[in-house]
Amino acid sequence: MSEITLEFKNLTKRYGEKSALLDFTTVLKPGIYGLLGPNGAGKSTLMNLLTDNIKRTSGEILYNGEEILKLASRFREKIGYMPQQQGMYDNFSGERFLYYVAGLKGVKRRAAREQIDKYLNMVGLTKDKGRKLGGYSGGMRQRLMFVAAMLGEPEILILDEPTAGLDPEERIKIRNYVSELSGERIVILATHVVSDIECIASEILLLKKGKLICKDTPASLVHSVSDKIYVKYCDHTELKELMKQYPRGNISQGEDGIRFRIVKDECPEGFEAEGQMPNLEDVYLYWF
């Protein structure tokens, strides 16, 4: 079986004179791709174009070399989508909801049963499958939505803010499931929680104002800002002035007082280079 590919060629979506996505061009192969960018960067637009929820202005999306608009339902069968908003029926049990989703996807009953049992067991919801969704916690709902996205064994898995609003334990669970199931499929994960993708993503795509400004491995991106991290220790009075001057500064408590940390191309007066290794959050602050 040949390796799957998903290629974007000059993909553009405009609303009047505003470009929500502009000339987006890249090739994805099996692995986990993190989409990072502020609100309005184009992340949701990209996912909606890929799922054909909105119409593109121009450009192409090719699955194994074929235009997805021509493939139509044959391509949609290959997609698993976990939206940010949970569209559930509170009077359904977890199991009934999954059979409902499987039916919408055209998954045959026997295959649906096998997949539902497998993935419910994987996410630890087997004992809760008979409970009404109205009694599920936020984390349980997210895990169930993840199972729903996996029905049909998709080759392309699209996750929109899968850990939004979850506590650290539930975030780690979702992150581990994504990593475990990446395998030979393409996983596209859009999030504002940088730590969720720093340790599992094959590559990070940085989007800003509809444009792809960078695509690289987390390690390479982190290395790119290793000489741009500066720190200054201060008291509360000085902190107020620093925050006005550097509104994106990162504050923490250190042994020598309040630690004010910034990411810049040049070292400002009064700051010193930091010896610690940066992280992906520093990359985010540098670009956005």
Buried (B, 14 or more C-beta within 10 A) or exposed (E): EEEBBBBBBEBBBBEEEEBBBBBBEBEBBBBBBBBBBEEBBBBBBBBBBBBBEBEBBEBBBBBBEEEBEEBEEEBBBBBBBBBBEBEBEEEBBBBBBBBBBBEEBEBEEEEBBEBBBEBBEBBEBBEBBEBBBEEBEEBBBBBBBBBBBBBBBBBBBBBBBBBBEBEEEBBBBBBEBBBEBBEEBBBBBBBBBBBBBBEBBBBBBBBBBBBBEBBBEBEEBBBBBEEBBBBBBBEEEBBEEBEEEBEEBBEEEEEEBBBBBBBBEEBEEEBEEBEEEBBBBBBBBBBB
